[in-house]
Amino acid sequence: MLLFGLGWIVTAGFFPPLSPELGGVEVASFYQANPMGIRLGILLSMWGTAAFLPFSAVIYVQLARIEGPAPVWAYTHLMAAAGTLLTLAFPVLFWAATAFRLDRSPELIQLLSDLAWLPFVGMTVPFLVIPICIAIVGFGDKSQQPTFPRWACYFNLWADLLILPGGLVIFFKTGPFAWDGLIGIWLPLIAFAAWFVVMAYLLIKAAQRQALAAG
């Protein structure tokens, strides 16, 4: 998250997001004003997305351990995590294509930019499966010190509810549901960041308990 944020927010300057209302000339001007910063930021963001893989693998290991011989939800989580990585990687690639040839017509630059922003904010489906898998496995964990306690299961479902409306950005160019709006991106980003922090905390605590149990 730190590496992605450094590239996407600080270096590329993609935050706050471009307004969907901007015309082709305005969108092209944004990219043309900082081409090297945007390209460097995109590169850092690409490296940041790769770190989601080992993080997801740690969640998978814990889910599979809890489920036992038939870890259906652990495997489902793993596939959803791979899909989530693609929903992060492809928008970054489209931003890279946008900044690669800035001598294109403004309309083409705008098109490529839209192809990045719409899936980045709106393609929520793969990730939404992950908290559901965690909640289902967590609710079924009857151990004395569950890796995912009941409050964490409810938290995962809460995060899902806040991220779910992100898919509505394909219908709106203005207002809270647009990709620069409160419900379109701000609440989903806050929910995702909070989810990441909470999950990292739970996984670290679980690893510490397992290390102590192993002697």
Buried (B, 14 or more C-beta within 10 A) or exposed (E): BEBBBBBBBEBBBBEEBBBBEBEBEEBBEBBBEBEEBBBBBBBBBBBBBEEBEEBBEBBBBBBBBBBEEEBEBBBBBBEBBEBBBEBBBBBBEBBBBBBEEEEBEBEEBBBBBBBBBBBBBBBBBBBBBBBBBBBBBBBEBEEEEBBBBEEBBEBBBBBBEBBBBBBBBEEBBEEBBBBBBEBBBBBBBEBBEBBBEBBEEBBEEBBEEEEEEEE
